[in-house]
């Protein structure tokens, strides 16, 4: 209080300065960022189907390889000899078959001669039985040699196939035509057993990103949903991805479900093992009432904001329902 003309006068309080903001009307998104890891979309372990000493390896770590490319050569001397031996066996069985055919023709001519003599009453029934038995025996011999030819031909083809296996190919099925060597297990000069790993080849375009979600966000995700990814390796860039698969079960230990993304990686800059941050739009409102988050206050457990009155000199506290928070922008249901 102050004295004015001997009369006590109550001093006026100065107005309290406040900051005001204009209510926005427009789109707002509920974004959620998850941390995850990049994984190879697919991998293929190259292994020879036959044992042998490695004479040459055409690829090394980080080299690109195309489907069907010959990646290594094994010592083939033993397999070349096996082909030659199988070829010789086939020729022998073919010669035996020619001989059996000749003997069959002789037996058939003899049977025909006996039948002709019998028609003239010269030969006996027993002579015909002997000639017929000889014919049947030669027919059986021809069948046996034919079977031996088929078996020898199969052995030759098998030997040729084994010889072909000494040229080790990276021949995978499905996916892209090119992949990258992720690991090399042996060097030239080493002896490998059949089916021993030689190279591990991975597919990096597209690459797979994996993160895990809790029950709170699980229902808001669906295959085909767009995702923006960032990584510390390229801090100023973002990469476009798409949700490809969502696990139908939650891990009991973490109560989280696995989510897999497909990410285009034509330059092969993204590598398996990198950590990524995946930002997903879980909800979007095209026409929302938006205020700064700092404008939200609480009274008696209820949320509200102060609205400037028509006279621009007073405010009214109004109850609201907070909605989507995007940065420092808050959607209100009023």
C-alpha positions as protocol buffer text, in pm:
chain_id: "A"
residue {
  index: 1
  type: UNK
  ca { x: 0 y: 0 z: 0 }
}
residue {
  index: 2
  type: UNK
  ca { x: 105 y: 368 z: -56 }
}
residue {
  index: 3
  type: UNK
  ca { x: -13 y: 696 z: 96 }
}
residue {
  index: 4
  type: UNK
  ca { x: -180 y: 948 z: -137 }
}
residue {
  index: 5
  type: UNK
  ca { x: -319 y: 1272 z: 23 }
}
residue {
  index: 6
  type: UNK
  ca { x: -320 y: 1107 z: 362 }
}
residue {
  index: 7
  type: UNK
  ca { x: -526 y: 817 z: 228 }
}
residue {
  index: 8
  type: UNK
  ca { x: -392 y: 466 z: 193 }
}
residue {
  index: 9
  type: UNK
  ca { x: -412 y: 344 z: -167 }
}
residue {
  index: 10
  type: UNK
  ca { x: -358 y: -16 z: -273 }
}
residue {
  index: 11
  type: UNK
  ca { x: -80 y: -39 z: -535 }
}
residue {
  index: 12
  type: UNK
  ca { x: -164 y: -204 z: -866 }
}
residue {
  index: 13
  type: UNK
  ca { x: 30 y: -519 z: -953 }
}
residue {
  index: 14
  type: UNK
  ca { x: 214 y: -500 z: -1282 }
}
residue {
  index: 15
  type: UNK
  ca { x: 82 y: -740 z: -1552 }
}
residue {
  index: 16
  type: UNK
  ca { x: 252 y: -1079 z: -1572 }
}
residue {
  index: 17
  type: UNK
  ca { x: 429 y: -1123 z: -1906 }
}
residue {
  index: 18
  type: UNK
  ca { x: 327 y: -1440 z: -2090 }
}
residue {
  index: 19
  type: UNK
  ca { x: 422 y: -1595 z: -2420 }
}
residue {
  index: 20
  type: UNK
  ca { x: 147 y: -1676 z: -2665 }
}
residue {
  index: 21
  type: UNK
  ca { x: 144 y: -1889 z: -2978 }
}
residue {
  index: 22
  type: UNK
  ca { x: -95 y: -1926 z: -3266 }
}
residue {
  index: 23
  type: UNK
  ca { x: -292 y: -2249 z: -3284 }
}
residue {
  index: 24
  type: UNK
  ca { x: -197 y: -2442 z: -3596 }
}
residue {
  index: 25
  type: UNK
  ca { x: -424 y: -2646 z: -3820 }
}
residue {
  index: 26
  type: UNK
  ca { x: -256 y: -2906 z: -4038 }
}
residue {
  index: 27
  type: UNK
  ca { x: -106 y: -3253 z: -4060 }
}
residue {
  index: 28
  type: UNK
  ca { x: 82 y: -3420 z: -3777 }
}
residue {
  index: 29
  type: UNK
  ca { x: 244 y: -3762 z: -3748 }
}
residue {
  index: 30
  type: UNK
  ca { x: 316 y: -3999 z: -3463 }
}
residue {
  index: 31
  type: UNK
  ca { x: 672 y: -4112 z: -3526 }
}
residue {
  index: 32
  type: UNK
  ca { x: 851 y: -4390 z: -3342 }
}
residue {
  index: 33
  type: UNK
  ca { x: 1222 y: -4463 z: -3375 }
}
residue {
  index: 34
  type: UNK
  ca { x: 1358 y: -4810 z: -3312 }
}
residue {
  index: 35
  type: UNK
  ca { x: 1720 y: -4921 z: -3296 }
}
residue {
  index: 36
  type: UNK
  ca { x: 1816 y: -5227 z: -3495 }
}
residue {
  index: 37
  type: UNK
  ca { x: 2086 y: -5408 z: -3689 }
}
residue {
  index: 38
  type: UNK
  ca { x: 2152 y: -5477 z: -4054 }
}
residue {
  index: 39
  type: UNK
  ca { x: 2169 y: -5837 z: -4169 }
}
residue {
  index: 40
  type: UNK
  ca { x: 2248 y: -6001 z: -4502 }
}
residue {
  index: 41
  type: UNK
  ca { x: 1930 y: -6083 z: -4691 }
}
residue {
  index: 42
  type: UNK
  ca { x: 2069 y: -6423 z: -4786 }
}
residue {
  index: 43
  type: UNK
  ca { x: 2397 y: -6610 z: -4767 }
}
residue {
  index: 44
  type: UNK
  ca { x: 2543 y: -6904 z: -4954 }
}
residue {
  index: 45
  type: UNK
  ca { x: 2837 y: -7120 z: -4848 }
}
residue {
  index: 46
  type: UNK
  ca { x: 3042 y: -7240 z: -5145 }
}
residue {
  index: 47
  type: UNK
  ca { x: 3176 y: -7592 z: -5091 }
}
residue {
  index: 48
  type: UNK
  ca { x: 3321 y: -7843 z: -5340 }
}
residue {
  index: 49
  type: UNK
  ca { x: 3124 y: -8162 z: -5392 }
}
residue {
  index: 50
  type: UNK
  ca { x: 3443 y: -8365 z: -5428 }
}
residue {
  index: 51
  type: UNK
  ca { x: 3766 y: -8376 z: -5230 }
}
residue {
  index: 52
  type: UNK
  ca { x: 4086 y: -8234 z: -5373 }
}
residue {
  index: 53
  type: UNK
  ca { x: 4376 y: -7991 z: -5346 }
}
residue {
  index: 54
  type: UNK
  ca { x: 4291 y: -7628 z: -5413 }
}
residue {
  index: 55
  type: UNK
  ca { x: 4492 y: -7514 z: -5714 }
}
residue {
  index: 56
  type: UNK
  ca { x: 4336 y: -7171 z: -5763 }
}
residue {
  index: 57
  type: UNK
  ca { x: 4092 y: -6937 z: -5585 }
}
residue {
  index: 58
  type: UNK
  ca { x: 3959 y: -6656 z: -5800 }
}
residue {
  index: 59
  type: UNK
  ca { x: 3796 y: -6447 z: -5523 }
}
residue {
  index: 60
  type: UNK
  ca { x: 3893 y: -6287 z: -5198 }
}
residue {
  index: 61
  type: UNK
  ca { x: 3723 y: -6100 z: -4915 }
}
residue {
  index: 62
  type: UNK
  ca { x: 3479 y: -5826 z: -5030 }
}
residue {
  index: 63
  type: UNK
  ca { x: 3499 y: -5928 z: -5398 }
}
residue {
  index: 64
  type: UNK
  ca { x: 3176 y: -5931 z: -5596 }
}
residue {
  index: 65
  type: UNK
  ca { x: 3064 y: -6255 z: -5754 }
}
residue {
  index: 66
  type: UNK
  ca { x: 2790 y: -6329 z: -6004 }
}
residue {
  index: 67
  type: UNK
  ca { x: 2568 y: -6634 z: -6014 }
}
residue {
  index: 68
  type: UNK
  ca { x: 2739 y: -6935 z: -6176 }
}
residue {
  index: 69
  type: UNK
  ca { x: 3087 y: -6782 z: -6155 }
}
residue {
  index: 70
  type: UNK
  ca { x: 3378 y: -7031 z: -6117 }
}
residue {
  index: 71
  type: UNK
  ca { x: 3537 y: -6933 z: -5785 }
}
residue {
  index: 72
  type: UNK
  ca { x: 3801 y: -7206 z: -5745 }
}
residue {
  index: 73
  type: UNK
  ca { x: 3976 y: -7490 z: -5924 }
}
residue {
  index: 74
  type: UNK
  ca { x: 4073 y: -7823 z: -5766 }
}
residue {
  index: 75
  type: UNK
  ca { x: 4344 y: -8063 z: -5881 }
}
residue {
  index: 76
  type: UNK
  ca { x: 4162 y: -8273 z: -6143 }
}
residue {
  index: 77
  type: UNK
  ca { x: 4428 y: -8531 z: -6246 }
}
residue {
  index: 78
  type: UNK
  ca { x: 4259 y: -8816 z: -6058 }
}
residue {
  index: 79
  type: UNK
  ca { x: 3918 y: -8730 z: -6202 }
}
residue {
  index: 80
  type: UNK
  ca { x: 4054 y: -8704 z: -6558 }
}
residue {
  index: 81
  type: UNK
  ca { x: 4192 y: -9056 z: -6518 }
}
residue {
  index: 82
  type: UNK
  ca { x: 3858 y: -9175 z: -6386 }
}
residue {
  index: 83
  type: UNK
  ca { x: 3688 y: -9039 z: -6698 }
}
residue {
  index: 84
  type: UNK
  ca { x: 3943 y: -9211 z: -6923 }
}
residue {
  index: 85
  type: UNK
  ca { x: 3894 y: -9540 z: -6737 }
}
residue {
  index: 86
  type: UNK
  ca { x: 3516 y: -9515 z: -6762 }
}
residue {
  index: 87
  type: UNK
  ca { x: 3544 y: -9433 z: -7133 }
}
residue {
  index: 88
  type: UNK
  ca { x: 3758 y: -9744 z: -7186 }
}
residue {
  index: 89
  type: UNK
  ca { x: 3512 y: -9962 z: -6993 }
}
residue {
  index: 90
  type: UNK
  ca { x: 3231 y: -9832 z: -7214 }
}
residue {
  index: 91
  type: UNK
  ca { x: 3423 y: -9916 z: -7530 }
}
residue {
  index: 92
  type: UNK
  ca { x: 3488 y: -10270 z: -7401 }
}
residue {
  index: 93
  type: UNK
  ca { x: 3120 y: -10328 z: -7327 }
}
residue {
  index: 94
  type: UNK
  ca { x: 3028 y: -10192 z: -7671 }
}
residue {
  index: 95
  type: UNK
  ca { x: 3271 y: -10439 z: -7832 }
}
residue {
  index: 96
  type: UNK
  ca { x: 3119 y: -10720 z: -7626 }
}
residue {
  index: 97
  type: UNK
  ca { x: 2778 y: -10613 z: -7746 }
}
residue {
  index: 98
  type: UNK
  ca { x: 2889 y: -10623 z: -8110 }
}
residue {
  index: 99
  type: UNK
  ca { x: 3025 y: -10974 z: -8055 }
}
residue {
  index: 100
  type: UNK
  ca { x: 2702 y: -11083 z: -7886 }
}
residue {
  index: 101
  type: UNK
  ca { x: 2499 y: -10944 z: -8176 }
}
residue {
  index: 102
  type: UNK
  ca { x: 2712 y: -11139 z: -8423 }
}
residue {
  index: 103
  type: UNK
  ca { x: 2672 y: -11463 z: -8227 }
}
residue {
  index: 104
  type: UNK
  ca { x: 2297 y: -11403 z: -8210 }
}
residue {
  index: 105
  type: UNK
  ca { x: 2277 y: -11360 z: -8586 }
}
residue {
  index: 106
  type: UNK
  ca { x: 2468 y: -11686 z: -8634 }
}
residue {
  index: 107
  type: UNK
  ca { x: 2234 y: -11867 z: -8393 }
}
residue {
  index: 108
  type: UNK
  ca { x: 1928 y: -11730 z: -8571 }
}
residue {
  index: 109
  type: UNK
  ca { x: 2064 y: -11836 z: -8911 }
}
residue {
  index: 110
  type: UNK
  ca { x: 2132 y: -12184 z: -8771 }
}
residue {
  index: 111
  type: UNK
  ca { x: 1778 y: -12208 z: -8634 }
}
residue {
  index: 112
  type: UNK
  ca { x: 1638 y: -12093 z: -8966 }
}
residue {
  index: 113
  type: UNK
  ca { x: 1849 y: -12358 z: -9147 }
}
residue {
  index: 114
  type: UNK
  ca { x: 1726 y: -12632 z: -8910 }
}
residue {
  index: 115
  type: UNK
  ca { x: 1365 y: -12526 z: -8969 }
}
residue {
  index: 116
  type: UNK
  ca { x: 1421 y: -12538 z: -9344 }
}
residue {
  index: 117
  type: UNK
  ca { x: 1567 y: -12890 z: -9318 }
}
residue {
  index: 118
  type: UNK
  ca { x: 1280 y: -13003 z: -9102 }
}
residue {
  index: 119
  type: UNK
  ca { x: 1040 y: -12890 z: -9369 }
}
residue {
  index: 120
  type: UNK
  ca { x: 1214 y: -13127 z: -9604 }
}
residue {
  index: 121
  type: UNK
  ca { x: 1219 y: -13403 z: -9339 }
}
residue {
  index: 122
  type: UNK
  ca { x: 1597 y: -13400 z: -9297 }
}
residue {
  index: 123
  type: UNK
  ca { x: 1654 y: -13261 z: -8942 }
}
residue {
  index: 124
  type: UNK
  ca { x: 1515 y: -13397 z: -8617 }
}
residue {
  index: 125
  type: UNK
  ca { x: 1318 y: -13229 z: -8337 }
}
residue {
  index: 126
  type: UNK
  ca { x: 1615 y: -13258 z: -8103 }
}
residue {
  index: 127
  type: UNK
  ca { x: 1836 y: -13067 z: -8345 }
}
residue {
  index: 128
  type: UNK
  ca { x: 1584 y: -12785 z: -8355 }
}
residue {
  index: 129
  type: UNK
  ca { x: 1567 y: -12775 z: -7973 }
}
residue {
  index: 130
  type: UNK
  ca { x: 1943 y: -12735 z: -7955 }
}
residue {
  index: 131
  type: UNK
  ca { x: 1939 y: -12455 z: -8216 }
}
residue {
  index: 132
  type: UNK
  ca { x: 1652 y: -12280 z: -8039 }
}
residue {
  index: 133
  type: UNK
  ca { x: 1830 y: -12299 z: -7701 }
}
residue {
  index: 134
  type: UNK
  ca { x: 2142 y: -12151 z: -7861 }
}
residue {
  index: 135
  type: UNK
  ca { x: 1935 y: -11866 z: -8007 }
}
residue {
  index: 136
  type: UNK
  ca { x: 1775 y: -11787 z: -7670 }
}
residue {
  index: 137
  type: UNK
  ca { x: 2116 y: -11793 z: -7500 }
}
residue {
  index: 138
  type: UNK
  ca { x: 2258 y: -11546 z: -7752 }
}
residue {
  index: 139
  type: UNK
  ca { x: 1953 y: -11320 z: -7713 }
}
residue {
  index: 140
  type: UNK
  ca { x: 2010 y: -11317 z: -7337 }
}
residue {
  index: 141
  type: UNK
  ca { x: 2375 y: -11238 z: -7392 }
}
residue {
  index: 142
  type: UNK
  ca { x: 2280 y: -10941 z: -7610 }
}
residue {
  index: 143
  type: UNK
  ca { x: 2047 y: -10812 z: -7338 }
}
residue {
  index: 144
  type: UNK
  ca { x: 2325 y: -10847 z: -7080 }
}
residue {
  index: 145
  type: UNK
  ca { x: 2572 y: -10654 z: -7294 }
}
residue {
  index: 146
  type: UNK
  ca { x: 2312 y: -10383 z: -7361 }
}
residue {
  index: 147
  type: UNK
  ca { x: 2264 y: -10349 z: -6984 }
}
residue {
  index: 148
  type: UNK
  ca { x: 2640 y: -10333 z: -6937 }
}
residue {
  index: 149
  type: UNK
  ca { x: 2658 y: -10054 z: -7198 }
}
residue {
  index: 150
  type: UNK
  ca { x: 2396 y: -9855 z: -7008 }
}
residue {
  index: 151
  type: UNK
  ca { x: 2581 y: -9909 z: -6681 }
}
residue {
  index: 152
  type: UNK
  ca { x: 2916 y: -9814 z: -6833 }
}
residue {
  index: 153
  type: UNK
  ca { x: 2764 y: -9504 z: -6992 }
}
residue {
  index: 154
  type: UNK
  ca { x: 2620 y: -9402 z: -6654 }
}
residue {
  index: 155
  type: UNK
  ca { x: 2961 y: -9457 z: -6492 }
}
residue {
  index: 156
  type: UNK
  ca { x: 3122 y: -9240 z: -6759 }
}
residue {
  index: 157
  type: UNK
  ca { x: 2867 y: -8964 z: -6706 }
}
residue {
  index: 158
  type: UNK
  ca { x: 2919 y: -8982 z: -6330 }
}
residue {
  index: 159
  type: UNK
  ca { x: 3296 y: -8956 z: -6380 }
}
residue {
  index: 160
  type: UNK
  ca { x: 3248 y: -8653 z: -6603 }
}
residue {
  index: 161
  type: UNK
  ca { x: 3021 y: -8493 z: -6344 }
}
residue {
  index: 162
  type: UNK
  ca { x: 3281 y: -8548 z: -6072 }
}
residue {
  index: 163
  type: UNK
  ca { x: 3543 y: -8399 z: -6302 }
}
residue {
  index: 164
  type: UNK
  ca { x: 3317 y: -8097 z: -6349 }
}
residue {
  index: 165
  type: UNK
  ca { x: 3293 y: -8057 z: -5972 }
}
residue {
  index: 166
  type: UNK
  ca { x: 3665 y: -7971 z: -5966 }
}
residue {
  index: 167
  type: UNK
  ca { x: 3554 y: -7636 z: -6110 }
}
residue {
  index: 168
  type: UNK
  ca { x: 3379 y: -7497 z: -5803 }
}
residue {
  index: 169
  type: UNK
  ca { x: 3092 y: -7263 z: -5893 }
}
residue {
  index: 170
  type: UNK
  ca { x: 2895 y: -7013 z: -5688 }
}
residue {
  index: 171
  type: UNK
  ca { x: 2558 y: -7131 z: -5811 }
}
residue {
  index: 172
  type: UNK
  ca { x: 2281 y: -7018 z: -5576 }
}
residue {
  index: 173
  type: UNK
  ca { x: 1907 y: -7011 z: -5635 }
}
residue {
  index: 174
  type: UNK
  ca { x: 1682 y: -6706 z: -5612 }
}
residue {
  index: 175
  type: UNK
  ca { x: 1771 y: -6352 z: -5510 }
}
residue {
  index: 176
  type: UNK
  ca { x: 1990 y: -6113 z: -5705 }
}
residue {
  index: 177
  type: UNK
  ca { x: 2249 y: -6208 z: -5966 }
}
residue {
  index: 178
  type: UNK
  ca { x: 2542 y: -6061 z: -5772 }
}
residue {
  index: 179
  type: UNK
  ca { x: 2665 y: -6111 z: -5420 }
}
residue {
  index: 180
  type: UNK
  ca { x: 2975 y: -6033 z: -5213 }
}
residue {
  index: 181
  type: UNK
  ca { x: 3236 y: -6257 z: -5053 }
}
residue {
  index: 182
  type: UNK
  ca { x: 3195 y: -6221 z: -4678 }
}
residue {
  index: 183
  type: UNK
  ca { x: 3450 y: -6481 z: -4568 }
}
residue {
  index: 184
  type: UNK
  ca { x: 3723 y: -6696 z: -4721 }
}
residue {
  index: 185
  type: UNK
  ca { x: 3807 y: -7016 z: -4536 }
}
residue {
  index: 186
  type: UNK
  ca { x: 4105 y: -7168 z: -4722 }
}
residue {
  index: 187
  type: UNK
  ca { x: 4407 y: -7071 z: -4931 }
}
residue {
  index: 188
  type: UNK
  ca { x: 4555 y: -7218 z: -5245 }
}
residue {
  index: 189
  type: UNK
  ca { x: 4743 y: -7545 z: -5189 }
}
residue {
  index: 190
  type: UNK
  ca { x: 4520 y: -7670 z: -4909 }
}
residue {
  index: 191
  type: UNK
  ca { x: 4340 y: -8001 z: -4945 }
}
residue {
  index: 192
  type: UNK
  ca { x: 3965 y: -7994 z: -4894 }
}
residue {
  index: 193
  type: UNK
  ca { x: 3728 y: -8273 z: -4809 }
}
residue {
  index: 194
  type: UNK
  ca { x: 3401 y: -8299 z: -4998 }
}
residue {
  index: 195
  type: UNK
  ca { x: 3147 y: -8039 z: -4881 }
}
residue {
  index: 196
  type: UNK
  ca { x: 3409 y: -7850 z: -4674 }
}
residue {
  index: 197
  type: UNK
  ca { x: 3336 y: -7472 z: -4676 }
}
residue {
  index: 198
  type: UNK
  ca { x: 3542 y: -7267 z: -4918 }
}
residue {
  index: 199
  type: UNK
  ca { x: 3373 y: -6923 z: -4929 }
}
residue {
  index: 200
  type: UNK
  ca { x: 3076 y: -6754 z: -4766 }
}
residue {
  index: 201
  type: UNK
  ca { x: 2886 y: -6531 z: -5007 }
}
residue {
  index: 202
  type: UNK
  ca { x: 2616 y: -6288 z: -4895 }
}
residue {
  index: 203
  type: UNK
  ca { x: 2349 y: -6086 z: -5073 }
}
residue {
  index: 204
  type: UNK
  ca { x: 2363 y: -5715 z: -4983 }
}
residue {
  index: 205
  type: UNK
  ca { x: 2115 y: -5562 z: -5227 }
}
residue {
  index: 206
  type: UNK
  ca { x: 1859 y: -5542 z: -5093 }
}
residue {
  index: 207
  type: UNK
  ca { x: 1979 y: -5569 z: -4735 }
}
residue {
  index: 208
  type: UNK
  ca { x: 1767 y: -5661 z: -4433 }
}
residue {
  index: 209
  type: UNK
  ca { x: 1725 y: -5441 z: -4126 }
}
residue {
  index: 210
  type: UNK
  ca { x: 1593 y: -5599 z: -3806 }
}
residue {
  index: 211
  type: UNK
  ca { x: 1448 y: -5438 z: -3495 }
}
residue {
  index: 212
  type: UNK
  ca { x: 1220 y: -5553 z: -3212 }
}
residue {
  index: 213
  type: UNK
  ca { x: 894 y: -5398 z: -3090 }
}
residue {
  index: 214
  type: UNK
  ca { x: 688 y: -5427 z: -2774 }
}
residue {
  index: 215
  type: UNK
  ca { x: 316 y: -5492 z: -2753 }
}
residue {
  index: 216
  type: UNK
  ca { x: 246 y: -5116 z: -2741 }
}
residue {
  index: 217
  type: UNK
  ca { x: 361 y: -5062 z: -3101 }
}
residue {
  index: 218
  type: UNK
  ca { x: 310 y: -5411 z: -3245 }
}
residue {
  index: 219
  type: UNK
  ca { x: -50 y: -5360 z: -3362 }
}
residue {
  index: 220
  type: UNK
  ca { x: 41 y: -5037 z: -3543 }
}
residue {
  index: 221
  type: UNK
  ca { x: 294 y: -5202 z: -3772 }
}
residue {
  index: 222
  type: UNK
  ca { x: 211 y: -5390 z: -4090 }
}
residue {
  index: 223
  type: UNK
  ca { x: 397 y: -5529 z: -4394 }
}
residue {
  index: 224
  type: UNK
  ca { x: 446 y: -5274 z: -4669 }
}
residue {
  index: 225
  type: UNK
  ca { x: 479 y: -4984 z: -4424 }
}
residue {
  index: 226
  type: UNK
  ca { x: 748 y: -4731 z: -4522 }
}
residue {
  index: 227
  type: UNK
  ca { x: 1042 y: -4676 z: -4288 }
}
residue {
  index: 228
  type: UNK
  ca { x: 1324 y: -4420 z: -4287 }
}
residue {
  index: 229
  type: UNK
  ca { x: 1662 y: -4547 z: -4168 }
}
residue {
  index: 230
  type: UNK
  ca { x: 1976 y: -4369 z: -4054 }
}
residue {
  index: 231
  type: UNK
  ca { x: 2314 y: -4496 z: -3941 }
}
residue {
  index: 232
  type: UNK
  ca { x: 2622 y: -4347 z: -3779 }
}
residue {
  index: 233
  type: UNK
  ca { x: 2829 y: -4453 z: -4079 }
}
residue {
  index: 234
  type: UNK
  ca { x: 2641 y: -4199 z: -4295 }
}
residue {
  index: 235
  type: UNK
  ca { x: 2505 y: -3944 z: -4044 }
}
residue {
  index: 236
  type: UNK
  ca { x: 2375 y: -3696 z: -4301 }
}
residue {
  index: 237
  type: UNK
  ca { x: 2180 y: -3947 z: -4509 }
}
residue {
  index: 238
  type: UNK
  ca { x: 1862 y: -4144 z: -4476 }
}
residue {
  index: 239
  type: UNK
  ca { x: 1773 y: -4469 z: -4645 }
}
residue {
  index: 240
  type: UNK
  ca { x: 1427 y: -4583 z: -4750 }
}
residue {
  index: 241
  type: UNK
  ca { x: 1303 y: -4917 z: -4628 }
}
residue {
  index: 242
  type: UNK
  ca { x: 983 y: -5115 z: -4614 }
}
residue {
  index: 243
  type: UNK
  ca { x: 851 y: -5355 z: -4353 }
}
residue {
  index: 244
  type: UNK
  ca { x: 861 y: -5700 z: -4509 }
}
residue {
  index: 245
  type: UNK
  ca { x: 787 y: -5942 z: -4225 }
}
residue {
  index: 246
  type: UNK
  ca { x: 656 y: -5920 z: -3868 }
}
residue {
  index: 247
  type: UNK
  ca { x: 699 y: -6216 z: -3637 }
}
residue {
  index: 248
  type: UNK
  ca { x: 368 y: -6373 z: -3529 }
}
residue {
  index: 249
  type: UNK
  ca { x: 507 y: -6445 z: -3179 }
}
residue {
  index: 250
  type: UNK
  ca { x: 683 y: -6253 z: -2902 }
}
residue {
  index: 251
  type: UNK
  ca { x: 1006 y: -6368 z: -2744 }
}
residue {
  index: 252
  type: UNK
  ca { x: 931 y: -6481 z: -2392 }
}
residue {
  index: 253
  type: UNK
  ca { x: 1258 y: -6343 z: -2254 }
}
residue {
  index: 254
  type: UNK
  ca { x: 1206 y: -5985 z: -2382 }
}
residue {
  index: 255
  type: UNK
  ca { x: 834 y: -5972 z: -2467 }
}
residue {
  index: 256
  type: UNK
  ca { x: 928 y: -5828 z: -2804 }
}
residue {
  index: 257
  type: UNK
  ca { x: 855 y: -5932 z: -3162 }
}
residue {
  index: 258
  type: UNK
  ca { x: 1101 y: -5934 z: -3452 }
}
residue {
  index: 259
  type: UNK
  ca { x: 1039 y: -5699 z: -3745 }
}
residue {
  index: 260
  type: UNK
  ca { x: 1230 y: -5732 z: -4074 }
}
residue {
  index: 261
  type: UNK
  ca { x: 1271 y: -5450 z: -4325 }
}
residue {
  index: 262
  type: UNK
  ca { x: 1384 y: -5461 z: -4686 }
}
residue {
  index: 263
  type: UNK
  ca { x: 1626 y: -5179 z: -4767 }
}
residue {
  index: 264
  type: UNK
  ca { x: 1753 y: -5094 z: -5114 }
}
residue {
  index: 265
  type: UNK
  ca { x: 2134 y: -5095 z: -5118 }
}
residue {
  index: 266
  type: UNK
  ca { x: 2249 y: -5059 z: -5482 }
}
residue {
  index: 267
  type: UNK
  ca { x: 2587 y: -4908 z: -5390 }
}
residue {
  index: 268
  type: UNK
  ca { x: 2650 y: -5177 z: -5125 }
}
residue {
  index: 269
  type: UNK
  ca { x: 2737 y: -4910 z: -4869 }
}
residue {
  index: 270
  type: UNK
  ca { x: 2519 y: -5060 z: -4598 }
}
residue {
  index: 271
  type: UNK
  ca { x: 2687 y: -5361 z: -4441 }
}
residue {
  index: 272
  type: UNK
  ca { x: 2563 y: -5645 z: -4218 }
}
residue {
  index: 273
  type: UNK
  ca { x: 2630 y: -5573 z: -3852 }
}
residue {
  index: 274
  type: UNK
  ca { x: 2578 y: -5195 z: -3873 }
}
residue {
  index: 275
  type: UNK
  ca { x: 2346 y: -5040 z: -3615 }
}
residue {
  index: 276
  type: UNK
  ca { x: 2056 y: -4843 z: -3760 }
}
residue {
  index: 277
  type: UNK
  ca { x: 1772 y: -4626 z: -3635 }
}
residue {
  index: 278
  type: UNK
  ca { x: 1440 y: -4698 z: -3803 }
}
residue {
  index: 279
  type: UNK
  ca { x: 1174 y: -4428 z: -3790 }
}
residue {
  index: 280
  type: UNK
  ca { x: 819 y: -4543 z: -3858 }
}
residue {
  index: 281
  type: UNK
  ca { x: 502 y: -4336 z: -3895 }
}
residue {
  index: 282
  type: UNK
  ca { x: 257 y: -4513 z: -3664 }
}
residue {
  index: 283
  type: UNK
  ca { x: -30 y: -4268 z: -3702 }
}
residue {
  index: 284
  type: UNK
  ca { x: -110 y: -3963 z: -3916 }
}
residue {
  index: 285
  type: UNK
  ca { x: -379 y: -3696 z: -3891 }
}
residue {
  index: 286
  type: UNK
  ca { x: -424 y: -3469 z: -4191 }
}
residue {
  index: 287
  type: UNK
  ca { x: -620 y: -3188 z: -4020 }
}
residue {
  index: 288
  type: UNK
  ca { x: -524 y: -3154 z: -3656 }
}
residue {
  index: 289
  type: UNK
  ca { x: -535 y: -2878 z: -3395 }
}
residue {
  index: 290
  type: UNK
  ca { x: -172 y: -2825 z: -3296 }
}
residue {
  index: 291
  type: UNK
  ca { x: -15 y: -2623 z: -3013 }
}
residue {
  index: 292
  type: UNK
  ca { x: 335 y: -2612 z: -2862 }
}
residue {
  index: 293
  type: UNK
  ca { x: 385 y: -2886 z: -2605 }
}
residue {
  index: 294
  type: UNK
  ca { x: 477 y: -2623 z: -2342 }
}
residue {
  index: 295
  type: UNK
  ca { x: 125 y: -2482 z: -2364 }
}
residue {
  index: 296
  type: UNK
  ca { x: -18 y: -2793 z: -2199 }
}
residue {
  index: 297
  type: UNK
  ca { x: -85 y: -2752 z: -1825 }
}
residue {
  index: 298
  type: UNK
  ca { x: -250 y: -2963 z: -1560 }
}
residue {
  index: 299
  type: UNK
  ca { x: -515 y: -2874 z: -1299 }
}
residue {
  index: 300
  type: UNK
  ca { x: -670 y: -3121 z: -1060 }
}
residue {
  index: 301
  type: UNK
  ca { x: -535 y: -3406 z: -1267 }
}
residue {
  index: 302
  type: UNK
  ca { x: -688 y: -3276 z: -1586 }
}
residue {
  index: 303
  type: UNK
  ca { x: -498 y: -3151 z: -1891 }
}
residue {
  index: 304
  type: UNK
  ca { x: -574 y: -2817 z: -2047 }
}
residue {
  index: 305
  type: UNK
  ca { x: -443 y: -2501 z: -2211 }
}
residue {
  index: 306
  type: UNK
  ca { x: -495 y: -2130 z: -2150 }
}
residue {
  index: 307
  type: UNK
  ca { x: -679 y: -1964 z: -2438 }
}
residue {
  index: 308
  type: UNK
  ca { x: -655 y: -1587 z: -2497 }
}
residue {
  index: 309
  type: UNK
  ca { x: -994 y: -1421 z: -2465 }
}
residue {
  index: 310
  type: UNK
  ca { x: -1163 y: -1206 z: -2729 }
}
residue {
  index: 311
  type: UNK
  ca { x: -1041 y: -889 z: -2558 }
}
residue {
  index: 312
  type: UNK
  ca { x: -679 y: -1002 z: -2585 }
}
residue {
  index: 313
  type: UNK
  ca { x: -643 y: -907 z: -2220 }
}
residue {
  index: 314
  type: UNK
  ca { x: -769 y: -1216 z: -2043 }
}
residue {
  index: 315
  type: UNK
  ca { x: -723 y: -1593 z: -2067 }
}
residue {
  index: 316
  type: UNK
  ca { x: -952 y: -1890 z: -2017 }
}
residue {
  index: 317
  type: UNK
  ca { x: -831 y: -2234 z: -1912 }
}
residue {
  index: 318
  type: UNK
  ca { x: -984 y: -2501 z: -2132 }
}
residue {
  index: 319
  type: UNK
  ca { x: -979 y: -2878 z: -2082 }
}
residue {
  index: 320
  type: UNK
  ca { x: -829 y: -3073 z: -2375 }
}
residue {
  index: 321
  type: UNK
  ca { x: -727 y: -3427 z: -2460 }
}
residue {
  index: 322
  type: UNK
  ca { x: -360 y: -3455 z: -2568 }
}
residue {
  index: 323
  type: UNK
  ca { x: -302 y: -3649 z: -2888 }
}
residue {
  index: 324
  type: UNK
  ca { x: 1 y: -3705 z: -3110 }
}
residue {
  index: 325
  type: UNK
  ca { x: 330 y: -3548 z: -3000 }
}
residue {
  index: 326
  type: UNK
  ca { x: 571 y: -3472 z: -3284 }
}
residue {
  index: 327
  type: UNK
  ca { x: 883 y: -3298 z: -3157 }
}
residue {
  index: 328
  type: UNK
  ca { x: 753 y: -2998 z: -2960 }
}
residue {
  index: 329
  type: UNK
  ca { x: 420 y: -2993 z: -3151 }
}
residue {
  index: 330
  type: UNK
  ca { x: 118 y: -3144 z: -2974 }
}
residue {
  index: 331
  type: UNK
  ca { x: -213 y: -3244 z: -3123 }
}
residue {
  index: 332
  type: UNK
  ca { x: -522 y: -3154 z: -2916 }
}
residue {
  index: 333
  type: UNK
  ca { x: -866 y: -3309 z: -2917 }
}
residue {
  index: 334
  type: UNK
  ca { x: -1083 y: -3012 z: -2825 }
}
